[in-house]
């Protein structure tokens, strides 16, 4: 039977990335279906950030290919970037501007027509319950409000895929729950595909259709949460994750969210 490629929004084949003598990502292959929520989990230093940088055109692979929305991510980076939105782990808003001004600048960067972005900005800011604060300076927003604005901004250009890098880090449980409700609504309304990383295992357990676990540059397991629990004979996803990746504390790859933010701004 021939392989059905029509339902794949992201396809990664034999992806490798070397840094001098270190092989950070070792010949990994996976795909993400259109409209699904895909969690990409791994300990610090496992190759997770390097993979995401390649998926979002910020880093060239040593070998292998990345296809996103039908575009080769590294032969056609411009169309690839227009196909996705991204919310970084670290804040990337201009805090000296108003919420509306942050949205407007993003619309201009993506070349959206005025009649399109005027309606879209109001629609998205209303959805994340910030339209009434559109003229307020972002520096006066709480962490949860900033994250909601970043999600709205990332969706402004009607992307097919939304990348979320630790989207709820540092937020209280109530705000985290509210954010995932927004994302769920968007998936239902717009057929959005979500690719996210998190260290909160309950988030992945609750919100991911498919989970891929990477460790030492290799995908060590992939499937539904229940599949990973059965594979490891564990009752929780956190226990399954530890069984797959070990319990040793890993060194962080650094402030990669800030690095990605700077690289992304340079590409725009």
ROVOBA-653742 format. One record per residue (C-alpha): residue in one letter; residue number from 1; y, z, x. Coordinates in steps of 0.02 Angstrom, whole numbers, plus 32768, in hexadecimal, padded with zeros to 4 digits. Layout:
BEGIN
REC   aa     i   north     up   east
REC    a   NUM       Y      Z      X
...
This chain:
BEGIN
REC   aa     i   north     up   east
REC    x     1    8000   8000   8000
REC    x     2    80AB   7FD0   8045
REC    x     3    8127   805B   806A
REC    x     4    81B1   8071   7FE8
REC    x     5    8256   8073   8046
REC    x     6    82C5   805F   7FAD
REC    x     7    82C9   811B   7F8B
REC    x     8    82FC   814E   803C
REC    x     9    83B3   8178   805B
REC    x    10    8395   81B9   810D
REC    x    11    830B   817A   817E
REC    x    12    82F0   81B8   8230
REC    x    13    8273   8160   82A0
REC    x    14    8237   819A   834B
REC    x    15    82DC   81F0   8372
REC    x    16    82F2   8230   8424
REC    x    17    8386   827F   847A
REC    x    18    8387   82B4   8530
REC    x    19    840D   8316   858C
REC    x    20    83EC   82F3   8644
REC    x    21    833D   833C   865C
REC    x    22    8338   8399   85B7
REC    x    23    82E5   8344   8522
REC    x    24    8343   8395   8491
REC    x    25    82F4   832A   8408
REC    x    26    8244   82E7   8425
REC    x    27    8213   824C   83C3
REC    x    28    822F   828E   8313
REC    x    29    821B   8228   8273
REC    x    30    8242   8259   81BF
REC    x    31    8299   8218   8124
REC    x    32    8303   825E   8096
REC    x    33    82F3   821D   7FE5
REC    x    34    8388   81E9   7F7D
REC    x    35    83CB   8278   7F14
REC    x    36    8365   8303   7F64
REC    x    37    839D   83A2   7FB8
REC    x    38    8357   83A6   8069
REC    x    39    835B   8442   80D5
REC    x    40    8353   842D   8192
REC    x    41    8323   84D3   81DF
REC    x    42    830A   850E   8290
REC    x    43    8330   859C   8309
REC    x    44    83C3   8592   8380
REC    x    45    83A6   8510   8406
REC    x    46    8319   84BB   83A6
REC    x    47    836D   840F   839F
REC    x    48    83B6   8421   82F1
REC    x    49    846C   8409   8321
REC    x    50    8445   8378   8396
REC    x    51    83E7   8320   830A
REC    x    52    8476   8339   828E
REC    x    53    84F2   82F4   830D
REC    x    54    8489   8257   831A
REC    x    55    8479   8247   825D
REC    x    56    8536   8254   8249
REC    x    57    855E   81D4   82D4
REC    x    58    85A8   8257   8348
REC    x    59    8521   8241   83CC
REC    x    60    84C2   81A9   8408
REC    x    61    8404   81BC   840D
REC    x    62    83A7   819D   84AF
REC    x    63    832D   8138   8447
REC    x    64    82F6   8124   8393
REC    x    65    8358   80F8   82F7
REC    x    66    83B8   814B   8269
REC    x    67    83D3   80EF   81C5
REC    x    68    8449   8138   8143
REC    x    69    846C   80E2   809D
REC    x    70    8422   8044   80E6
REC    x    71    8493   8042   8180
REC    x    72    845D   8059   8234
REC    x    73    84BF   80F4   8262
REC    x    74    84E4   80BB   8313
REC    x    75    84F5   7FFF   82FD
REC    x    76    8562   8013   8262
REC    x    77    85B6   80BE   8271
REC    x    78    864D   8097   8204
REC    x    79    85E8   806C   8168
REC    x    80    8573   80FD   818D
REC    x    81    8604   8179   8192
REC    x    82    8648   8139   80EE
REC    x    83    859D   815C   80A2
REC    x    84    85A0   8217   80C0
REC    x    85    860F   82B0   80B3
REC    x    86    85FF   8346   8124
REC    x    87    862A   83FF   811A
REC    x    88    8629   8453   81C3
REC    x    89    85F1   8503   81E9
REC    x    90    869F   852C   822B
REC    x    91    873A   8510   81C1
REC    x    92    878A   8464   81D9
REC    x    93    881B   8470   815E
REC    x    94    88D1   846C   8192
REC    x    95    8906   851A   815D
REC    x    96    89C0   84F2   8169
REC    x    97    89AE   8471   80DE
REC    x    98    898E   848A   8025
REC    x    99    88E4   846E   7FD8
REC    x   100    8921   83CC   7F89
REC    x   101    896A   838D   802E
REC    x   102    88C3   83A8   8085
REC    x   103    886F   833F   8000
REC    x   104    88F6   82B9   8008
REC    x   105    88E6   82A3   80C5
REC    x   106    882B   828B   80B4
REC    x   107    8848   8206   802F
REC    x   108    88BF   81A9   80A2
REC    x   109    8845   81B2   8134
REC    x   110    87C0   8160   80CA
REC    x   111    8837   80DC   8087
REC    x   112    8821   810C   7FD0
REC    x   113    8893   80B6   7F52
REC    x   114    8916   8123   7EFF
REC    x   115    88D1   810B   7E50
REC    x   116    8827   8141   7E90
REC    x   117    8855   81DB   7EF5
REC    x   118    88D0   8223   7E77
REC    x   119    8847   8231   7DF4
REC    x   120    87C1   8263   7E71
REC    x   121    8827   82EF   7EC0
REC    x   122    884C   833F   7E18
REC    x   123    8797   832B   7DE0
REC    x   124    874D   837C   7E7B
REC    x   125    87CC   8408   7E8B
REC    x   126    87B3   8432   7DD4
REC    x   127    86F7   8436   7DEE
REC    x   128    8705   84B5   7E7C
REC    x   129    8786   8518   7E18
REC    x   130    8818   84F9   7E8E
REC    x   131    8887   8482   7E2B
REC    x   132    88F5   8513   7DF8
REC    x   133    890E   853C   7EB2
REC    x   134    892C   848A   7EEC
REC    x   135    89DD   84AE   7F29
REC    x   136    89B0   854D   7F86
REC    x   137    89A4   8551   8044
REC    x   138    88F0   8555   8080
REC    x   139    8917   85E1   80FA
REC    x   140    8924   8654   8063
REC    x   141    8877   8626   8021
REC    x   142    87DD   8693   8030
REC    x   143    8746   8656   8092
REC    x   144    86ED   8624   7FF2
REC    x   145    8784   85C2   7FB3
REC    x   146    8791   8564   8058
REC    x   147    86D8   8537   8051
REC    x   148    86E9   84F9   7F9E
REC    x   149    877D   848D   7FD2
REC    x   150    871B   8447   8065
REC    x   151    868E   8414   7FF1
REC    x   152    8709   83C0   7F7A
REC    x   153    875A   8365   800D
REC    x   154    86B2   832C   8050
REC    x   155    868A   82DC   7FA8
REC    x   156    8731   8285   7F90
REC    x   157    86F7   81D8   7FC9
REC    x   158    865B   81D6   7F5B
REC    x   159    85DB   81EC   7FE8
REC    x   160    8522   81CF   7FCD
REC    x   161    84F3   8261   803E
REC    x   162    8545   830A   8059
REC    x   163    851F   8363   80FD
REC    x   164    8535   841F   80F5
REC    x   165    852D   847D   819B
REC    x   166    8513   8536   8173
REC    x   167    8582   8522   80D9
REC    x   168    857B   85D7   809E
REC    x   169    8582   8631   8145
REC    x   170    85E7   86D0   8134
REC    x   171    85FD   86C2   8078
REC    x   172    85CE   874C   7FFF
REC    x   173    8534   8733   7F90
REC    x   174    859B   8710   7EF3
REC    x   175    85FF   8685   7F49
REC    x   176    8562   863D   7F97
REC    x   177    8510   8633   7EEC
REC    x   178    85AB   85E2   7E9F
REC    x   179    85B1   855F   7F29
REC    x   180    84FD   852C   7F0F
REC    x   181    851E   851C   7E55
REC    x   182    85AB   84A1   7E7C
REC    x   183    8538   843D   7EED
REC    x   184    84AE   843B   7E6A
REC    x   185    8528   83F8   7DE8
REC    x   186    8561   836F   7E5F
REC    x   187    84AF   833A   7E82
REC    x   188    8490   8329   7DC8
REC    x   189    8534   82D0   7DA1
REC    x   190    853F   825A   7E36
REC    x   191    848F   824A   7E79
REC    x   192    84C9   8298   7F1C
REC    x   193    8450   82B4   7FAB
REC    x   194    846A   8359   8007
REC    x   195    8434   8377   80BB
REC    x   196    8453   842B   80EF
REC    x   197    8431   84AB   8175
REC    x   198    842D   8566   8157
REC    x   199    83EF   8607   81A4
REC    x   200    83DE   8653   80F6
REC    x   201    8329   8630   80CE
REC    x   202    8340   865C   8016
REC    x   203    83C0   85CF   8009
REC    x   204    8344   8550   8048
REC    x   205    82BA   8599   7FDD
REC    x   206    8324   858D   7F3F
REC    x   207    8389   84EF   7F5C
REC    x   208    8321   8476   7FC5
REC    x   209    82A9   83F5   7F7F
REC    x   210    8267   83D4   802E
REC    x   211    8270   843E   80CB
REC    x   212    825A   8401   817E
REC    x   213    8247   8480   820A
REC    x   214    8273   844B   82BB
REC    x   215    8249   84AF   8357
REC    x   216    824F   8480   840F
REC    x   217    828A   83D2   83DC
REC    x   218    81F4   83B0   836D
REC    x   219    81E0   83B8   82B0
REC    x   220    8156   8439   829F
REC    x   221    8148   8437   81E1
REC    x   222    818E   83DD   814A
REC    x   223    8175   83EB   808F
REC    x   224    81A2   8455   7FF9
REC    x   225    81BD   850E   8011
REC    x   226    8115   8534   7FC0
REC    x   227    80C0   84B9   8036
REC    x   228    8104   8513   80CF
REC    x   229    80CE   85BB   808A
REC    x   230    801E   857B   806A
REC    x   231    8016   8528   8115
REC    x   232    803F   85CC   816C
REC    x   233    7FE8   863D   80EE
REC    x   234    808A   869D   80CF
REC    x   235    80DB   86DA   802F
REC    x   236    8192   86B9   805A
REC    x   237    81ED   8628   80AC
REC    x   238    8236   869C   812F
REC    x   239    8188   86D4   8163
REC    x   240    814E   861F   8167
REC    x   241    81E5   85EE   81D2
REC    x   242    81BF   8679   824F
REC    x   243    8108   8648   8253
REC    x   244    8139   8595   827D
REC    x   245    81C2   85BA   82FC
REC    x   246    8199   8667   8343
REC    x   247    81F9   8709   8343
REC    x   248    8250   86FC   83EC
REC    x   249    830E   8702   83E9
REC    x   250    8358   865A   841E
REC    x   251    83F9   8635   8477
REC    x   252    847D   85E1   840C
REC    x   253    84B1   852E   8431
REC    x   254    8564   8568   842F
REC    x   255    85EF   8553   83B0
REC    x   256    85A7   84AE   8378
REC    x   257    8602   84AD   82D2
REC    x   258    86AA   84AA   832B
REC    x   259    866C   8428   83A6
REC    x   260    8631   83B8   8318
REC    x   261    86D7   83CD   82BF
REC    x   262    8739   8394   8358
REC    x   263    86C5   8300   8375
REC    x   264    86D0   82CD   82BE
REC    x   265    878E   82D1   82BE
REC    x   266    878D   8264   8359
REC    x   267    8720   81E2   8302
REC    x   268    8789   81D6   8265
